[in-house]
Amino acid sequence: MSLLWVPRSTNCQQATFTDWLDSICRTPSALPPTLLASICDRWMQGRNSEMSIMWRAKLADMSPPNSVNHHWPFWVRVLFAAYMAWNVAWLASERIPPSLLRGLFGIPCPTTGCTRSLIFLFHGNLQASLLWNPFTVPILILLIDSSQILFLCALREMELVLPKWIGTAWWSILVLAWVSKFLIGPAYW
């Protein structure tokens, strides 16, 4: 608060303080909205009431959105740590890590073979691409759409939540991809 205190012994200093308040209340991004509101409210006492209403509207636009808990639940953090440890252990032994499902339970992950599928697709071998993972292109399109939606939400400082139709699309495609992996057989896991 020492920045806000100016001794009022001379008119020159009083004018400087008033000019400083004028500049703060004209550029509201300099201070947090709560501090700015208290300064500008005191400054505007005795001034035009329309100016006070205008500044209240500007401060309402500046206030942060409803606070959203951006912390992941504990179990999600534990699972993520286990996943990272799994990958680090495999990479430390200079091997490419298999998916957790395949490594621990011997069953394929719905996205197993997507990289090889894309490589075959880029080389023009559609049959091999479909054998490795027939849902590579839909998964890639959903990944790009989901990333774009989350990026725009982050830019707008909104809650990072995907629309329900994207969630439904993800579940549908991943279940179909998983079933297709079992139908194609373990040769392409």
C-alpha positions as a Markdown table, in Angstrom:
| # | Residue | x | y | z |
|---|---|---|---|---|
| 1 | Met | 0.0 | 0.0 | 0.0 |
| 2 | Ser | 3.0 | 2.3 | 0.2 |
| 3 | Leu | 2.7 | 2.9 | -3.5 |
| 4 | Leu | -0.7 | 4.4 | -3.0 |
| 5 | Trp | 0.3 | 6.9 | -0.3 |
| 6 | Val | 1.4 | 10.3 | -1.4 |
| 7 | Pro | 2.0 | 13.1 | 1.2 |
| 8 | Arg | -0.4 | 16.0 | 0.6 |
| 9 | Ser | 1.8 | 18.8 | 1.8 |
| 10 | Thr | 1.8 | 20.7 | -1.5 |
| 11 | Asn | -0.6 | 21.3 | -4.3 |
| 12 | Cys | 1.9 | 19.9 | -6.8 |
| 13 | Gln | 2.0 | 16.5 | -5.1 |
| 14 | Gln | -1.8 | 16.5 | -4.9 |
| 15 | Ala | -2.0 | 17.1 | -8.6 |
| 16 | Thr | 0.5 | 14.3 | -9.2 |
| 17 | Phe | -1.6 | 11.9 | -7.1 |
| 18 | Thr | -4.8 | 12.8 | -9.0 |
| 19 | Asp | -3.0 | 12.4 | -12.3 |
| 20 | Trp | -1.8 | 9.0 | -11.2 |
| 21 | Leu | -5.3 | 8.0 | -10.2 |
| 22 | Asp | -6.6 | 9.3 | -13.6 |
| 23 | Ser | -4.0 | 7.1 | -15.4 |
| 24 | Ile | -4.8 | 4.0 | -13.3 |
| 25 | Cys | -8.6 | 4.3 | -13.9 |
| 26 | Arg | -8.1 | 4.9 | -17.6 |
| 27 | Thr | -5.9 | 1.8 | -18.0 |
| 28 | Pro | -7.5 | -0.9 | -15.8 |
| 29 | Ser | -5.2 | -3.7 | -16.8 |
| 30 | Ala | -2.4 | -2.3 | -14.6 |
| 31 | Leu | -3.9 | -3.6 | -11.3 |
| 32 | Pro | -6.0 | -6.5 | -10.1 |
| 33 | Pro | -9.7 | -5.8 | -10.5 |
| 34 | Thr | -10.5 | -5.8 | -6.7 |
| 35 | Leu | -7.7 | -3.3 | -5.9 |
| 36 | Leu | -8.7 | -1.2 | -8.9 |
| 37 | Ala | -12.3 | -1.1 | -7.9 |
| 38 | Ser | -11.6 | 0.2 | -4.4 |
| 39 | Ile | -9.2 | 2.9 | -5.7 |
| 40 | Cys | -11.5 | 4.0 | -8.5 |
| 41 | Asp | -14.6 | 4.0 | -6.3 |
| 42 | Arg | -12.9 | 6.4 | -3.8 |
| 43 | Trp | -11.6 | 8.5 | -6.6 |
| 44 | Met | -15.0 | 8.8 | -8.3 |
| 45 | Gln | -16.9 | 9.9 | -5.2 |
| 46 | Gly | -18.3 | 13.3 | -6.0 |
| 47 | Arg | -17.8 | 12.8 | -9.7 |
| 48 | Asn | -20.4 | 12.0 | -12.4 |
| 49 | Ser | -22.4 | 8.9 | -11.5 |
| 50 | Glu | -22.3 | 7.8 | -15.2 |
| 51 | Met | -18.5 | 7.5 | -15.0 |
| 52 | Ser | -18.9 | 5.3 | -11.9 |
| 53 | Ile | -21.4 | 3.0 | -13.7 |
| 54 | Met | -19.0 | 2.9 | -16.8 |
| 55 | Trp | -16.1 | 1.8 | -14.6 |
| 56 | Arg | -18.2 | -0.8 | -12.8 |
| 57 | Ala | -19.0 | -2.4 | -16.2 |
| 58 | Lys | -15.4 | -2.4 | -17.2 |
| 59 | Leu | -14.3 | -4.0 | -14.0 |
| 60 | Ala | -17.0 | -6.7 | -14.4 |
| 61 | Asp | -15.5 | -7.5 | -17.8 |
| 62 | Met | -12.0 | -7.7 | -16.3 |
| 63 | Ser | -12.9 | -10.1 | -13.4 |
| 64 | Pro | -11.7 | -13.6 | -13.9 |
| 65 | Pro | -14.3 | -16.3 | -14.8 |
| 66 | Asn | -15.8 | -18.4 | -12.0 |
| 67 | Ser | -13.0 | -20.2 | -10.3 |
| 68 | Val | -12.6 | -23.7 | -11.7 |
| 69 | Asn | -10.6 | -26.3 | -9.9 |
| 70 | His | -7.8 | -27.1 | -12.4 |
| 71 | His | -6.3 | -29.8 | -10.2 |
| 72 | Trp | -6.5 | -33.3 | -11.3 |
| 73 | Pro | -7.9 | -35.9 | -8.8 |
| 74 | Phe | -5.3 | -37.8 | -6.9 |
| 75 | Trp | -6.0 | -41.2 | -8.7 |
| 76 | Val | -5.5 | -39.5 | -12.1 |
| 77 | Arg | -2.1 | -38.2 | -11.0 |
| 78 | Val | -1.1 | -41.6 | -9.7 |
| 79 | Leu | -2.1 | -43.3 | -12.9 |
| 80 | Phe | -0.2 | -40.7 | -15.0 |
| 81 | Ala | 2.9 | -41.2 | -12.8 |
| 82 | Ala | 2.7 | -45.0 | -13.3 |
| 83 | Tyr | 2.3 | -44.5 | -17.0 |
| 84 | Met | 5.3 | -42.2 | -17.2 |
| 85 | Ala | 7.4 | -44.6 | -15.0 |
| 86 | Trp | 6.4 | -47.5 | -17.4 |
| 87 | Asn | 7.6 | -45.5 | -20.4 |
| 88 | Val | 10.8 | -44.3 | -18.8 |
| 89 | Ala | 11.7 | -47.8 | -17.7 |
| 90 | Trp | 11.3 | -49.1 | -21.2 |
| 91 | Leu | 13.1 | -46.2 | -22.8 |
| 92 | Ala | 16.0 | -46.5 | -20.3 |
| 93 | Ser | 16.5 | -50.1 | -21.5 |
| 94 | Glu | 16.7 | -48.6 | -25.1 |
| 95 | Arg | 13.4 | -50.3 | -26.2 |
| 96 | Ile | 10.2 | -48.8 | -27.4 |
| 97 | Pro | 7.5 | -49.2 | -24.7 |
| 98 | Pro | 4.5 | -51.3 | -25.5 |
| 99 | Ser | 1.1 | -50.1 | -24.4 |
| 100 | Leu | 0.2 | -50.8 | -20.8 |
| 101 | Leu | -2.7 | -53.1 | -21.8 |
| 102 | Arg | -0.5 | -55.2 | -24.0 |
| 103 | Gly | 2.5 | -55.2 | -21.7 |
| 104 | Leu | 0.5 | -56.1 | -18.5 |
| 105 | Phe | -2.5 | -58.1 | -19.8 |
| 106 | Gly | -1.5 | -59.2 | -23.3 |
| 107 | Ile | -4.4 | -57.5 | -25.1 |
| 108 | Pro | -4.1 | -54.6 | -27.6 |
| 109 | Cys | -4.9 | -51.0 | -26.9 |
| 110 | Pro | -7.5 | -49.5 | -29.3 |
| 111 | Thr | -4.8 | -47.2 | -30.8 |
| 112 | Thr | -2.1 | -50.0 | -31.2 |
| 113 | Gly | -0.7 | -49.9 | -34.7 |
| 114 | Cys | -1.8 | -46.3 | -35.5 |
| 115 | Thr | 1.8 | -45.1 | -36.3 |
| 116 | Arg | 2.5 | -48.1 | -38.5 |
| 117 | Ser | -0.9 | -47.6 | -40.1 |
| 118 | Leu | -0.1 | -44.0 | -40.9 |
| 119 | Ile | 3.3 | -44.9 | -42.3 |
| 120 | Phe | 1.7 | -47.5 | -44.7 |
| 121 | Leu | -1.0 | -45.0 | -45.6 |
| 122 | Phe | 1.6 | -42.3 | -46.5 |
| 123 | His | 3.4 | -44.9 | -48.6 |
| 124 | Gly | 0.2 | -45.7 | -50.5 |
| 125 | Asn | -0.4 | -49.2 | -49.1 |
| 126 | Leu | -4.0 | -48.9 | -48.0 |
| 127 | Gln | -4.4 | -52.6 | -47.3 |
| 128 | Ala | -1.5 | -52.8 | -44.8 |
| 129 | Ser | -2.7 | -49.5 | -43.3 |
| 130 | Leu | -6.2 | -50.9 | -42.6 |
| 131 | Leu | -4.8 | -54.2 | -41.2 |
| 132 | Trp | -2.6 | -52.4 | -38.6 |
| 133 | Asn | -5.5 | -50.1 | -37.5 |
| 134 | Pro | -8.6 | -49.4 | -39.6 |
| 135 | Phe | -9.6 | -46.4 | -37.3 |
| 136 | Thr | -6.3 | -44.4 | -37.6 |
| 137 | Val | -7.8 | -41.6 | -39.7 |
| 138 | Pro | -11.0 | -41.1 | -37.6 |
| 139 | Ile | -8.8 | -41.2 | -34.4 |
| 140 | Leu | -6.4 | -38.6 | -35.9 |
| 141 | Ile | -9.4 | -36.4 | -37.0 |
| 142 | Leu | -10.9 | -36.6 | -33.5 |
| 143 | Leu | -7.5 | -35.8 | -31.9 |
| 144 | Ile | -7.1 | -32.7 | -34.0 |
| 145 | Asp | -10.6 | -31.5 | -33.3 |
| 146 | Ser | -10.3 | -32.1 | -29.6 |
| 147 | Ser | -7.0 | -30.3 | -29.4 |
| 148 | Gln | -8.4 | -27.4 | -31.3 |
| 149 | Ile | -11.4 | -27.1 | -29.0 |
| 150 | Leu | -9.3 | -27.3 | -25.9 |
| 151 | Phe | -6.8 | -24.8 | -27.3 |
| 152 | Leu | -9.6 | -22.3 | -28.0 |
| 153 | Cys | -11.1 | -22.9 | -24.5 |
| 154 | Ala | -7.7 | -22.2 | -23.0 |
| 155 | Leu | -7.3 | -19.0 | -25.0 |
| 156 | Arg | -10.7 | -17.8 | -23.9 |
| 157 | Glu | -9.9 | -18.8 | -20.3 |
| 158 | Met | -12.9 | -21.1 | -20.2 |
| 159 | Glu | -13.2 | -24.5 | -18.5 |
| 160 | Leu | -11.3 | -27.1 | -20.4 |
| 161 | Val | -14.2 | -29.4 | -21.2 |
| 162 | Leu | -15.0 | -31.1 | -24.5 |
| 163 | Pro | -18.6 | -31.1 | -25.9 |
| 164 | Lys | -20.6 | -34.2 | -25.3 |
| 165 | Trp | -20.7 | -35.2 | -28.9 |
| 166 | Ile | -16.9 | -35.3 | -29.0 |
| 167 | Gly | -16.9 | -37.6 | -25.9 |
| 168 | Thr | -19.5 | -39.8 | -27.5 |
| 169 | Ala | -17.4 | -39.9 | -30.8 |
| 170 | Trp | -14.3 | -40.8 | -28.8 |
| 171 | Trp | -15.9 | -43.7 | -27.0 |
| 172 | Ser | -17.6 | -45.0 | -30.1 |
| 173 | Ile | -14.5 | -45.0 | -32.2 |
| 174 | Leu | -12.2 | -46.4 | -29.5 |
| 175 | Val | -14.6 | -49.3 | -28.8 |
| 176 | Leu | -14.9 | -50.0 | -32.5 |
| 177 | Ala | -11.1 | -49.8 | -32.9 |
| 178 | Trp | -10.7 | -52.2 | -30.0 |
| 179 | Val | -13.2 | -54.7 | -31.4 |
| 180 | Ser | -11.5 | -54.5 | -34.8 |
| 181 | Lys | -8.1 | -55.2 | -33.2 |
| 182 | Phe | -9.5 | -58.5 | -31.8 |
| 183 | Leu | -11.2 | -59.4 | -35.1 |
| 184 | Ile | -8.1 | -58.8 | -37.2 |
| 185 | Gly | -6.0 | -60.9 | -34.8 |
| 186 | Pro | -2.7 | -60.7 | -32.8 |
| 187 | Ala | -0.5 | -60.7 | -35.9 |
| 188 | Tyr | -1.2 | -56.9 | -36.2 |
| 189 | Trp | -1.0 | -56.0 | -32.6 |
